[in-house]
Amino acid sequence: MVRDSEKICEGIKEINSALSEIHIIIDILYWEEEAVISSNRSSEAAAHVDIKLGEIPQVLLYGSRTYELRGIVSFKRGRTSLRNSIGHYHAYVKRGNKNWQLFDDLNKKPIPINESKTVPCEFLVYTI
């Protein structure tokens, strides 16, 4: 039996950063009555934005490309209400024009969601 402490990584240890030409992922932060960058508060305490699925911009134009909204990542906070607390992520996925589904690993199947539902947004995902 090999323990984690005995494993040795002999592969290439390199981090590569690349920009995607087909995806835009937007991290949503909302700061009430305070500058976005502040030494008075940790970024971990930023409030989530609650928005109706149907009110999120469906299309983004960036340069010569058109990106369509494909999904939303949502986070249900733990007891401390910090963004880094133990909580649970959900994915709201857009199927077609107005059909939304909630994917949650605590459920066996996706759940149909009406576009009038208000959800907490952590990230917006757009693709070409």
TIRO-2110 file (N, C-alpha, C; in Angstrom, 1 decimal):
// TIRO-2110
0.8, -1.2, 0.0, N, 1, A
0.0, 0.0, 0.0, CA, 1, A
0.9, 1.2, 0.0, C, 1, A
0.6, 2.2, -0.9, N, 2, A
1.3, 3.4, -1.0, CA, 2, A
0.5, 4.6, -0.3, C, 2, A
1.1, 5.3, 0.6, N, 3, A
0.4, 6.4, 1.2, CA, 3, A
0.7, 7.7, 0.4, C, 3, A
-0.2, 8.6, 0.6, N, 4, A
-0.1, 9.9, -0.2, CA, 4, A
1.3, 10.5, 0.1, C, 4, A
1.8, 10.5, 1.3, N, 5, A
3.0, 11.1, 1.7, CA, 5, A
4.2, 10.4, 1.0, C, 5, A
4.0, 9.2, 0.5, N, 6, A
5.1, 8.5, -0.2, CA, 6, A
5.1, 8.6, -1.7, C, 6, A
4.1, 9.2, -2.2, N, 7, A
4.0, 9.4, -3.6, CA, 7, A
4.9, 10.6, -4.1, C, 7, A
5.6, 10.4, -5.2, N, 8, A
6.5, 11.4, -5.7, CA, 8, A
6.0, 11.8, -7.1, C, 8, A
5.9, 13.0, -7.3, N, 9, A
5.6, 13.5, -8.7, CA, 9, A
6.8, 13.7, -9.5, C, 9, A
7.0, 13.0, -10.5, N, 10, A
8.2, 13.1, -11.3, CA, 10, A
7.9, 13.7, -12.7, C, 10, A
6.7, 14.2, -12.9, N, 11, A
6.3, 14.8, -14.1, CA, 11, A
6.8, 16.2, -14.2, C, 11, A
6.4, 16.8, -15.3, N, 12, A
6.8, 18.2, -15.6, CA, 12, A
6.0, 19.1, -14.6, C, 12, A
6.6, 19.9, -13.9, N, 13, A
5.9, 20.8, -12.9, CA, 13, A
5.9, 22.2, -13.5, C, 13, A
4.9, 22.5, -14.2, N, 14, A
4.8, 23.8, -14.9, CA, 14, A
3.3, 24.2, -15.0, C, 14, A
3.1, 25.5, -14.7, N, 15, A
1.7, 26.0, -14.8, CA, 15, A
1.6, 26.8, -16.1, C, 15, A
0.7, 26.5, -16.9, N, 16, A
0.4, 27.3, -18.2, CA, 16, A
-0.9, 28.0, -18.1, C, 16, A
-0.8, 29.3, -18.4, N, 17, A
-2.1, 30.1, -18.4, CA, 17, A
-2.4, 30.3, -19.9, C, 17, A
-3.7, 30.3, -20.2, N, 18, A
-4.1, 30.5, -21.5, CA, 18, A
-5.5, 31.2, -21.5, C, 18, A
-5.7, 32.0, -22.5, N, 19, A
-7.0, 32.6, -22.6, CA, 19, A
-7.9, 31.8, -23.6, C, 19, A
-9.1, 31.6, -23.3, N, 20, A
-10.0, 30.8, -24.1, CA, 20, A
-10.6, 31.8, -25.1, C, 20, A
-10.7, 31.4, -26.4, N, 21, A
-11.3, 32.3, -27.4, CA, 21, A
-12.8, 31.9, -27.6, C, 21, A
-13.2, 30.8, -26.9, N, 22, A
-14.6, 30.4, -27.0, CA, 22, A
-15.4, 30.5, -25.7, C, 22, A
-14.8, 30.9, -24.6, N, 23, A
-15.5, 31.0, -23.3, CA, 23, A
-15.2, 32.3, -22.7, C, 23, A
-16.2, 32.8, -22.0, N, 24, A
-16.1, 33.9, -21.0, CA, 24, A
-16.7, 33.5, -19.7, C, 24, A
-16.0, 33.5, -18.7, N, 25, A
-16.5, 33.2, -17.3, CA, 25, A
-16.4, 34.5, -16.5, C, 25, A
-17.6, 34.9, -16.0, N, 26, A
-17.6, 36.2, -15.2, CA, 26, A
-17.8, 35.9, -13.8, C, 26, A
-16.9, 36.3, -12.9, N, 27, A
-17.1, 36.2, -11.5, CA, 27, A
-17.9, 37.4, -11.0, C, 27, A
-19.0, 37.1, -10.3, N, 28, A
-19.9, 38.1, -9.9, CA, 28, A
-19.6, 38.5, -8.4, C, 28, A
-19.3, 39.7, -8.1, N, 29, A
-19.1, 40.2, -6.8, CA, 29, A
-20.0, 41.5, -6.7, C, 29, A
-20.5, 41.7, -5.5, N, 30, A
-21.3, 42.9, -5.2, CA, 30, A
-20.9, 43.5, -3.9, C, 30, A
-20.5, 44.8, -4.0, N, 31, A
-20.0, 45.5, -2.8, CA, 31, A
-21.0, 46.6, -2.5, C, 31, A
-21.6, 46.6, -1.3, N, 32, A
-22.6, 47.6, -0.8, CA, 32, A
-21.8, 48.7, -0.2, C, 32, A
-22.1, 50.0, -0.6, N, 33, A
-21.6, 51.2, 0.0, CA, 33, A
-20.1, 51.2, 0.3, C, 33, A
-19.3, 50.5, -0.6, N, 34, A
-17.9, 50.5, -0.4, CA, 34, A
-17.2, 50.2, -1.7, C, 34, A
-16.0, 50.7, -1.8, N, 35, A
-15.2, 50.4, -3.0, CA, 35, A
-15.0, 48.9, -3.2, C, 35, A
-14.8, 48.5, -4.5, N, 36, A
-14.6, 47.1, -4.8, CA, 36, A
-13.4, 46.6, -4.1, C, 36, A
-12.3, 47.4, -4.2, N, 37, A
-11.1, 47.0, -3.5, CA, 37, A
-11.0, 47.8, -2.2, C, 37, A
-10.9, 47.1, -1.1, N, 38, A
-10.9, 47.8, 0.2, CA, 38, A
-10.0, 47.0, 1.1, C, 38, A
-9.3, 47.7, 1.9, N, 39, A
-8.5, 47.1, 3.0, CA, 39, A
-9.3, 46.8, 4.2, C, 39, A
-10.5, 47.3, 4.2, N, 40, A
-11.4, 47.1, 5.4, CA, 40, A
-12.1, 45.8, 5.4, C, 40, A
-12.2, 45.1, 4.3, N, 41, A
-13.0, 43.9, 4.3, CA, 41, A
-12.3, 42.9, 3.3, C, 41, A
-12.4, 41.6, 3.6, N, 42, A
-11.8, 40.6, 2.8, CA, 42, A
-12.7, 40.3, 1.6, C, 42, A
-12.2, 40.0, 0.5, N, 43, A
-13.0, 39.6, -0.7, CA, 43, A
-13.8, 38.4, -0.4, C, 43, A
-13.5, 37.6, 0.6, N, 44, A
-14.3, 36.4, 0.9, CA, 44, A
-15.6, 36.8, 1.5, C, 44, A
-15.9, 38.0, 1.9, N, 45, A
-17.1, 38.4, 2.5, CA, 45, A
-18.1, 39.1, 1.5, C, 45, A
-17.7, 39.1, 0.2, N, 46, A
-18.6, 39.8, -0.7, CA, 46, A
-20.0, 39.1, -0.8, C, 46, A
-21.0, 40.0, -0.9, N, 47, A
-22.3, 39.4, -1.0, CA, 47, A
-22.6, 38.8, -2.4, C, 47, A
-23.4, 37.8, -2.5, N, 48, A
-23.8, 37.3, -3.8, CA, 48, A
-24.9, 38.2, -4.4, C, 48, A
-25.0, 38.1, -5.7, N, 49, A
-26.0, 38.8, -6.5, CA, 49, A
-27.1, 37.8, -6.7, C, 49, A
-28.3, 38.1, -6.2, N, 50, A
-29.5, 37.3, -6.5, CA, 50, A
-30.2, 37.9, -7.7, C, 50, A
-30.5, 37.1, -8.7, N, 51, A
-31.1, 37.7, -10.0, CA, 51, A
-32.0, 36.6, -10.6, C, 51, A
-33.0, 37.1, -11.3, N, 52, A
-33.9, 36.1, -12.0, CA, 52, A
-33.2, 35.6, -13.2, C, 52, A
-33.3, 34.3, -13.5, N, 53, A
-32.6, 33.7, -14.6, CA, 53, A
-32.9, 34.5, -15.9, C, 53, A
-34.2, 34.9, -16.1, N, 54, A
-34.6, 35.5, -17.3, CA, 54, A
-34.1, 37.0, -17.5, C, 54, A
-33.5, 37.5, -16.4, N, 55, A
-33.0, 38.9, -16.5, CA, 55, A
-31.5, 39.0, -16.7, C, 55, A
-30.9, 37.9, -16.8, N, 56, A
-29.4, 37.9, -17.0, CA, 56, A
-29.2, 38.1, -18.5, C, 56, A
-28.3, 39.0, -18.9, N, 57, A
-28.1, 39.2, -20.4, CA, 57, A
-27.8, 37.9, -21.1, C, 57, A
-28.6, 37.6, -22.1, N, 58, A
-28.5, 36.3, -22.8, CA, 58, A
-27.3, 36.3, -23.8, C, 58, A
-26.9, 37.5, -24.3, N, 59, A
-25.8, 37.6, -25.3, CA, 59, A
-24.8, 38.6, -24.9, C, 59, A
-23.5, 38.3, -25.1, N, 60, A
-22.5, 39.3, -24.9, CA, 60, A
-21.8, 39.5, -26.3, C, 60, A
-21.5, 40.7, -26.6, N, 61, A
-20.7, 41.0, -27.8, CA, 61, A
-19.3, 41.5, -27.3, C, 61, A
-18.3, 40.8, -27.7, N, 62, A
-16.9, 41.1, -27.3, CA, 62, A
-16.0, 41.1, -28.6, C, 62, A
-15.5, 42.2, -29.0, N, 63, A
-14.7, 42.2, -30.2, CA, 63, A
-15.7, 41.9, -31.3, C, 63, A
-15.2, 41.0, -32.2, N, 64, A
-16.1, 40.5, -33.3, CA, 64, A
-16.9, 39.3, -33.0, C, 64, A
-16.8, 38.8, -31.7, N, 65, A
-17.5, 37.6, -31.4, CA, 65, A
-18.8, 37.8, -30.6, C, 65, A
-19.7, 36.9, -30.8, N, 66, A
-21.0, 36.9, -30.0, CA, 66, A
-20.9, 35.7, -29.1, C, 66, A
-21.2, 35.9, -27.8, N, 67, A
-21.2, 34.8, -26.8, CA, 67, A
-22.6, 34.7, -26.2, C, 67, A
-23.0, 33.5, -26.0, N, 68, A
-24.4, 33.2, -25.5, CA, 68, A
-24.2, 32.6, -24.1, C, 68, A
-25.2, 33.0, -23.2, N, 69, A
-25.2, 32.5, -21.9, CA, 69, A
-25.5, 31.0, -21.9, C, 69, A
-24.7, 30.3, -21.2, N, 70, A
-24.9, 28.8, -21.2, CA, 70, A
-25.2, 28.3, -19.8, C, 70, A
-24.8, 29.0, -18.8, N, 71, A
-25.0, 28.5, -17.4, CA, 71, A
-24.6, 29.5, -16.3, C, 71, A
-25.0, 29.1, -15.1, N, 72, A
-24.7, 29.9, -13.9, CA, 72, A
-24.2, 28.9, -12.9, C, 72, A
-23.1, 29.3, -12.2, N, 73, A
-22.6, 28.6, -11.0, CA, 73, A
-23.1, 29.3, -9.8, C, 73, A
-23.8, 28.6, -8.9, N, 74, A
-24.4, 29.1, -7.7, CA, 74, A
-23.8, 28.4, -6.5, C, 74, A
-23.6, 29.2, -5.4, N, 75, A
-23.0, 28.6, -4.2, CA, 75, A
-23.9, 28.9, -3.0, C, 75, A
-24.3, 27.8, -2.3, N, 76, A
-25.1, 28.0, -1.1, CA, 76, A
-24.1, 28.0, 0.1, C, 76, A
-24.0, 29.1, 0.8, N, 77, A
-23.0, 29.3, 1.8, CA, 77, A
-23.2, 28.4, 3.0, C, 77, A
-22.1, 28.2, 3.7, N, 78, A
-22.2, 27.4, 5.0, CA, 78, A
-22.6, 28.4, 6.1, C, 78, A
-22.5, 28.0, 7.3, N, 79, A
-23.0, 28.7, 8.5, CA, 79, A
-22.3, 30.0, 8.7, C, 79, A
-21.0, 30.2, 8.3, N, 80, A
-20.3, 31.4, 8.6, CA, 80, A
-20.6, 32.5, 7.6, C, 80, A
-21.2, 32.2, 6.5, N, 81, A
-21.6, 33.1, 5.4, CA, 81, A
-20.4, 33.7, 4.7, C, 81, A
-19.2, 33.2, 4.9, N, 82, A
-18.1, 33.6, 4.1, CA, 82, A
-18.1, 32.8, 2.8, C, 82, A
-17.5, 33.4, 1.7, N, 83, A
-17.4, 32.7, 0.4, CA, 83, A
-16.6, 31.5, 0.5, C, 83, A
-15.6, 31.4, 1.4, N, 84, A
-14.8, 30.2, 1.5, CA, 84, A
-15.2, 29.2, 2.6, C, 84, A
-16.4, 29.4, 3.1, N, 85, A
-17.0, 28.5, 4.1, CA, 85, A
-17.4, 27.2, 3.4, C, 85, A
-17.6, 26.2, 4.2, N, 86, A
-18.0, 24.9, 3.6, CA, 86, A
-19.5, 25.1, 3.2, C, 86, A
-19.8, 24.9, 2.0, N, 87, A
-21.1, 25.0, 1.4, CA, 87, A
-21.3, 24.1, 0.3, C, 87, A
-22.1, 24.5, -0.7, N, 88, A
-22.5, 23.5, -1.8, CA, 88, A
-22.7, 24.3, -3.0, C, 88, A
-22.1, 23.8, -4.1, N, 89, A
-22.3, 24.5, -5.5, CA, 89, A
-23.4, 23.8, -6.2, C, 89, A
-24.1, 24.6, -7.0, N, 90, A
-25.2, 24.1, -8.0, CA, 90, A
-24.8, 24.7, -9.3, C, 90, A
-25.3, 24.0, -10.4, N, 91, A
-25.1, 24.6, -11.7, CA, 91, A
-26.5, 24.7, -12.3, C, 91, A
-26.8, 25.9, -12.8, N, 92, A
-28.0, 26.1, -13.6, CA, 92, A
-27.6, 26.2, -15.0, C, 92, A
-28.2, 25.3, -15.8, N, 93, A
-27.7, 25.2, -17.2, CA, 93, A
-28.9, 25.5, -18.1, C, 93, A
-28.6, 26.4, -19.1, N, 94, A
-29.6, 26.8, -20.1, CA, 94, A
-29.6, 25.9, -21.3, C, 94, A
-30.8, 25.4, -21.6, N, 95, A
-31.0, 24.4, -22.7, CA, 95, A
-32.0, 25.1, -23.7, C, 95, A
-31.5, 25.5, -24.8, N, 96, A
-32.3, 26.2, -25.8, CA, 96, A
-32.5, 27.6, -25.4, C, 96, A
-33.6, 28.2, -25.7, N, 97, A
-33.8, 29.6, -25.5, CA, 97, A
-34.2, 30.0, -24.0, C, 97, A
-35.2, 29.3, -23.5, N, 98, A
-35.7, 29.6, -22.2, CA, 98, A
-35.8, 28.4, -21.2, C, 98, A
-35.2, 27.3, -21.6, N, 99, A
-35.3, 26.1, -20.7, CA, 99, A
-34.1, 26.0, -19.8, C, 99, A
-34.3, 26.0, -18.5, N, 100, A
-33.2, 26.0, -17.5, CA, 100, A
-33.4, 24.7, -16.7, C, 100, A
-32.2, 24.1, -16.3, N, 101, A
-32.2, 22.9, -15.5, CA, 101, A
-31.2, 23.2, -14.4, C, 101, A
-31.5, 22.6, -13.2, N, 102, A
-30.7, 22.7, -12.0, CA, 102, A
-29.9, 21.4, -11.9, C, 102, A
-28.6, 21.4, -11.9, N, 103, A
-27.8, 20.2, -11.7, CA, 103, A
-27.2, 20.3, -10.3, C, 103, A
-27.5, 19.3, -9.5, N, 104, A
-27.0, 19.3, -8.1, CA, 104, A
-26.6, 17.9, -7.8, C, 104, A
-25.4, 17.7, -7.4, N, 105, A
-24.9, 16.3, -7.2, CA, 105, A
-25.6, 15.6, -6.0, C, 105, A
-26.5, 16.3, -5.3, N, 106, A
-27.3, 15.6, -4.3, CA, 106, A
-28.6, 15.1, -4.8, C, 106, A
-28.9, 15.4, -6.1, N, 107, A
-30.1, 14.8, -6.8, CA, 107, A
-29.6, 13.9, -7.9, C, 107, A
-30.4, 12.9, -8.2, N, 108, A
-30.0, 11.9, -9.2, CA, 108, A
-30.2, 12.5, -10.6, C, 108, A
-31.2, 13.4, -10.8, N, 109, A
-31.6, 13.9, -12.1, CA, 109, A
-31.6, 15.4, -12.1, C, 109, A
-31.4, 16.1, -13.2, N, 110, A
-31.6, 17.5, -13.2, CA, 110, A
-33.0, 17.9, -13.0, C, 110, A
-33.2, 19.1, -12.4, N, 111, A
-34.5, 19.6, -12.1, CA, 111, A
-34.9, 20.8, -13.0, C, 111, A
-36.0, 20.7, -13.8, N, 112, A
-36.4, 21.8, -14.6, CA, 112, A
-36.7, 23.1, -13.7, C, 112, A
-36.2, 24.2, -14.2, N, 113, A
-36.3, 25.5, -13.5, CA, 113, A
-36.9, 26.5, -14.4, C, 113, A
-37.9, 27.3, -13.9, N, 114, A
-38.5, 28.4, -14.6, CA, 114, A
-37.6, 29.6, -14.7, C, 114, A
-37.6, 30.3, -15.8, N, 115, A
-36.7, 31.4, -15.9, CA, 115, A
-37.1, 32.6, -15.0, C, 115, A
-38.2, 32.5, -14.3, N, 116, A
-38.6, 33.6, -13.4, CA, 116, A
-38.0, 33.3, -12.0, C, 116, A
-37.3, 32.2, -11.8, N, 117, A
-36.7, 31.9, -10.5, CA, 117, A
-35.5, 32.8, -10.3, C, 117, A
-35.4, 33.3, -9.0, N, 118, A
-34.3, 34.1, -8.6, CA, 118, A
-33.2, 33.2, -8.0, C, 118, A
-32.0, 33.3, -8.4, N, 119, A
-30.9, 32.4, -7.9, CA, 119, A
-29.7, 33.3, -7.5, C, 119, A
-28.9, 32.8, -6.6, N, 120, A
-27.7, 33.5, -6.2, CA, 120, A
-26.6, 33.2, -7.3, C, 120, A
-26.0, 34.2, -7.9, N, 121, A
-25.0, 34.0, -8.9, CA, 121, A
-23.6, 34.1, -8.4, C, 121, A
-22.8, 33.2, -8.6, N, 122, A
-21.4, 33.2, -8.3, CA, 122, A
-20.6, 33.5, -9.6, C, 122, A
-20.9, 32.7, -10.7, N, 123, A
-20.2, 32.8, -12.0, CA, 123, A
-21.3, 32.8, -13.1, C, 123, A
-21.0, 33.5, -14.1, N, 124, A
-21.8, 33.4, -15.4, CA, 124, A
-20.9, 32.7, -16.4, C, 124, A
-21.4, 31.8, -17.2, N, 125, A
-20.6, 31.1, -18.2, CA, 125, A
-21.2, 31.4, -19.6, C, 125, A
-20.4, 32.0, -20.5, N, 126, A
-20.8, 32.3, -21.8, CA, 126, A
-19.9, 31.5, -22.8, C, 126, A
-20.5, 31.1, -23.9, N, 127, A
-19.6, 30.4, -25.0, CA, 127, A
-20.1, 31.0, -26.3, C, 127, A
-19.2, 30.7, -27.3, N, 128, A
-19.5, 31.1, -28.7, CA, 128, A
-20.7, 30.2, -29.2, C, 128, A
END
